[in-house]
Amino acid sequence: MRALTEQDIRSSFVNCSKGEAKRLAVPRDLAERDWEHLDFLGWRDPGAPDRSYLVGERDGAPVGVALRFPASQRGFLHRSMCSLCLTTHRGGGVSLMTARKAGAAGREGNSVGLYMCTDLACSLYLRGRKVPDSGMRFEESLTVQEQIDRALGNLSAFLDKLYE
């Protein structure tokens, strides 16, 4: 992913108002991010435990999405799989993230959802730069690049649903 500025991020959101995008908490460490190892930028809002944000790419341009997820998490005995990167986690490591749709459909209350790594670190799990709390990922016959391409395809499909 190409490096993004705070202004790039704030102007990329498609499912919230300009005022909401202006007020949301943007990561302060953008200059230190390892952009070459990120397929999308994802972060949790430190001031709102039920909110996260994701900025990916669609048609070569950044697309920001405000996400909500349940503040209470499942028990630690339960394992779940992220629908983007297919990493499994225990307990609350995977959450159903929901996003209002873009445009009129979103203003009418329509939303889409996807089970994602709660910390939105899919890119790092795929590359082995972060280990999931379960301590492992399933061994696959796909190369790392093929896994990254699959995750990007899954993200693209999710972003496309915001516009349907």
Secondary structure, 3 states (H helix, E strand, C coil): CCCCCHHHHHHHECCCCHHHHHHCCCCCCHHHCCHHHCCCEEEECCCCCCEEEEEEEECCEEEEEEEECCCCCCCCCCEEECCCCCCEEEHHHEEEEEEECCHHHHHCCCEEEEEEECCCCHHHHHCCCCCCCCCCCCCCCCCHHHHHHHHHHHHHHHHHHHHC
